[in-house]
Amino acid sequence: MIFSNFRIFFQDFLPDKYSLYERVDVKEYWVIDPSNKTLSAYILNEQGNYARVVVYAGEDVLKTMLFEGLDIRIEDV
């Protein structure tokens, strides 16, 4: 989904998805904030909660735990 007003997305949409994804055991999901040029990776822990959030920006490289060998340069996103 693409949102033109990212503030509305974070306030209204993201909390619902966060809870839903925890309930259905989504191991990892990413949120890209184009206005700040960041990617936030939410990672599910063994207790079934998103306890780890990693924020990537600039020249950072996302290395996902789910797809071995998949490296995503944030500046390319």
LINDAQUI-V225253 format. One record per run of one state. SS is the DSSP state (alpha for helix, beta for strand, coil for the rest). FROM is the first residue (numbers start at 1). LEN is the number of residues. If there is no record, write none. Layout:
ss=SS from=FROM len=LEN
ss=SS from=FROM len=LEN
This chain:
ss=coil from=1 len=5
ss=alpha from=6 len=18
ss=coil from=24 len=4
ss=beta from=28 len=6
ss=coil from=34 len=4
ss=beta from=38 len=7
ss=coil from=45 len=5
ss=beta from=50 len=8
ss=coil from=58 len=3
ss=beta from=61 len=3
ss=coil from=64 len=7
ss=beta from=71 len=3
ss=alpha from=74 len=3
ss=coil from=77 len=1
